[in-house]
Amino acid sequence: MWQRSANLADIEALELNKAPSLRKRFILAGSGIIAVIALIAINLVFNYSQRLADLSYDRLLLSALWQMDENILVEEGRLSIDIPWSAFSTLAQANEDRIFYRVESSSEGYITGNKRLMSSPPAQAELGKPHFYNQNFSGEPIRIVWLERAVTKANIQGTVTILLAQTRLSRDAMASSITTRAVQVILLIAIVAVLLIILGSHLVLNPLHRIEELLEERQPGDLTPIKLDTPKETYQLKVALNHFMARLHKNLEQLENYTAESAHQLRTPLASLKALAENARDQTTPERQQEALEQIVQQSETLSETVTILLNQAVVSHRLQTQRLVPLDLVELIKQSCMAQAVSALRQGIHLSFESTETEVFILGEAFSLQQMLNNLVDNAVRYSAIKAVTDDKAKMVEIHIRQDGRSVILSVIDYGDGIADDKKNRVFERFYRANYEISGTGVGLAMVKEITDRHRAHIKISDTQPSGATISVDFPLFINNETEL
Amino acid sequence: MKNLVRLILGIICWYSWGIQANPVVYQYDNNLNEGANFFQEQRTLNIYSTVDLDAFEPLLKAFVENHPSTKLAYHDVNSLELYHKVIAEKDRPKASLIVSSAMDLQLKLVNEGLAKTYQSSMTQALPDMAKWRSQIFAFSLEPVVMLVNQTLFPGDELPDNRLDLLKIMRQYSQAFQGKIGTYDIRTSGVGYLLASQDARQADATWGRLIEAFGSHQVQTYCCTSAMIDDVAAGDLLLGYNLVGSYAHKRALGDPRLTMIMPSDYTLLMMRSALIPKLAPNAEDAGIFIDFLLSEKAQNLMLDKNLLFPIGDASQATDISAKRSHPTRIIELDQQLLVGRDHAKQSRFIRSWESALELSELD
C-alpha cells in the first residue's frame, strides 16, 4: 500500500513536471507582447528621431539658403553672389558638419562654390521652391537643399540655382541622442511591465493555490462545500467545485442506498430459499418433498435472475462510463435483440413483432447497454402482457417499432397489458420502484434504462396504448455521417 | 616705382621659397654615442609650415630631443602656396603635418575632406573654437597688431586705434607717403584672412582705411618678418596687420619699435596644424601635435617669445586686457569658408586692388 502511494506520488511529480505551467505561459505571452510592442515603439522612435533631426537641421539649412538667395546680385552685368557671413554662422550651429554649396545660373553656368557638387535637380523640381534630398559626397552622406528660381534682376534672363549642403553628423548625433533616451525609457517601461506581469500572475493564481491547499488539507470523507472568500474570477470555480462535490455526495448516498437495497433484494429470496429448504427437509412424503424442491428451484431461478440483472446493471454502468459511443445501426441491433428474446416471450405466450420504416438507421451508441435497454423494455412489456386476462389475441402481442422522424430515431415498445397509471409513470424510473408487486422483478430495470437513455442523450417517454397498455418510446438523435461525435 | 617694389618683393619671396625647397632637417644628435646607434631606422616627419623657422626652430629641436627616433624635415612654405601644394599632393602627400596661420585655407582643406581625424587627450582638452572635426588643431593664439617705428613717427602720440591712425595719416599725410606696409592679400594667405576679417568686423572703417592706404601708396609684403625689417630700418613708419608674436619679439629687442594692439578691436588669430588624409607618417604627426599642445612646448613658446601659446589663452589676451578693449577671436569654424568663397574672394581682391590703386596681378 505504501509502495503504491509512493509510486503515485512519483507519477504525480512527473506529470507536474510535464504539465504546462499556466503562470509560465501567462508570463511568456505577456512578455512576448510587451517585447513586440517595445520593438514597434523603438522602430517608431528611430524613424521619428531621424525625421525630427532632419526637420530641425533642415530649418538651419533653409535659413542659410534664403540668406544666400537674398544676396544674389548683378555685378558688371553678370550674376554673382555675396554670401553673408551670417549664413554660415547659422550653419556653424551644426558644429562638426562640413558645408558644400554651388551657385550657378542658366545663362552663365558655374558662379561660385564647389565645382564637384553636381546640380542634378530632384525629379519633382519646381521653380522657386526649395527641395531637400540626401546624397553621398566627398565620402560622406550629405543633406542638400536645392533651389532654382527665376532671376528678377534687370536685363538678365533665366534662372539661378543654389545648392547648399551639409554633412549629417549633427543630425545623426541628435537623432541618436533622442533615440538613446527613448529606448532607455521604453526598456525601463518594458522591464517594469514584465515585473508587474510576474507579480500579477502570482496574485491572480494565488486564490487557485488557496483552493488547492484547502482541498489537500481536507479529511477524505469531507464533501462539504468550500467556504473560502475568493475573488470574482475564481468564484465560479469554487461554485463548480461545490456543485461537483454535492453531486458526488448525492451519488455516494445513492450508492449506499443501492447497496442496502441490493442486499435487501438478495436477502428476501435467500430467506425464502432457506424457508423452502427447511420446508422440504421437514416433508415426509416424497411427493411433498418433490413439490418443495420444485419451489426451491423456481426461487433459485428468480434469485439468479435478480443477480444477473444487478450484475448487468453494474456492467452497463461501467461500460457507459468508460466506453466511447460509436456509430451503429439501431435496426440491426434491435432485430437481433428481438430474435434473441422471441423464444422466451413465446414461452410466456407472447408474440414479439418488429417493424421498421428504415432498412438501417445510425445512432451513436454503446451496443451492450442498448441491448440491455431493449431486453429490459421487452421483458417488462412481456411480463405486463402475460398477467393480463386473455381477452383477445392482440393482448398477447408486444410490438417494437423503429421510425425516423427528422433528425431523430424513435424506438417504441408497445404492449397491450393493463398499462401504467398516470401517477406512476414518472416514478417507474426510480430505482427499486415497482409499479406492480404482483409481477416478479427487481425494480432496477427501468432505472437502468433511464441511465442508458440519458447517456445516449435520448428522451424516454411513457404513454398509454389504446385501448389499454403502455407505450414506451425512446427518442435517439440521428447520427449523420461527418458530423462531430457526441 | 610701385611695380618695381613689387617685382623686387616678388623676387625675394620666390627666392626665399626656392631656398626652402630644400627642407631643414632636425634629428637627434647621436654623434656622441656613435658606437651604439640605436636609431638606424629613423622615421622622417615631413612638415609643411608657414611659421618662420626662427620662431619654430627651438620647438623642433626640443621635439627631436624627446623623440630621437623621429627625424623632422621642415619645409617653410608660403600660406597660399601651402594650400595649393596640399591639394596637389592629396593622393600622394609628401608632408604628414601641415602647419599654417592661414586659418581659412586650413579649414577649407578640412572641409574638402583632405585631413585625417586625430584624437588624443591633448586635442580633446582644446576648446571648441580651437579645433574642428578633430582634424585641425590650433596651437597658438596671437593678436594681430600694428608696429610703428616710434623714433620716426610724426606727431606726439602713437595711434591707439584705427580711427586714430586715420586721423594722424590725414594730419601728416606727406610723411606717410610710401611709408605704410601691409600684407599683399593676393600672395599671402594669412594676409587675406586678416583683411577679410577686418572687412567683416568693421566694414566702414576698413573701407576708409584701405582708401587712405591707397592714397598714401601703401607697400605690400609677403610676410610679417619682411615688414618688421622695413619698419625697423625706417623704410616704413607703420606696418598694419602684423602677426603679434613676431612683432612682440622684435619690439622687445628693439626700442625703436612699438607694438600696438588697436583698441577699437584686436583680432586674435590662431596657428593650426592638420594631418593630410593619406599622410605617410600620420603617427608621428599626431605625436608632434600632442607635443605642440604639451605644457613643455607651450611654455617654450612663451619663455622664448616664439609664439603665444594656445594653452594659456589669457597670455595673448592679457596684453589687451590691460587696456580693456575688445578682442575678436577668429574661430576655427565653418564661417571661415565664406571669406574664401570664390566670388567673394575675387570681388574682395578687386576692391582691395582698386582701393589701393594697384594694378591687377598677372
Interface residues (C-beta under 8 A of the other chain):
Chain A: E75 S80 I81 D82 I83 P84 W85 A87 F88 S89 L91 A92 N95 E96 D97 R98 I99 F100 V103 I111 T112 G113 S138 G139 E140
Chain B: V110 N111 E112 G113 D128 W132 R133 R200 D333 Q334 Q335 L337 V338 D341 H342 A343 K344 R347
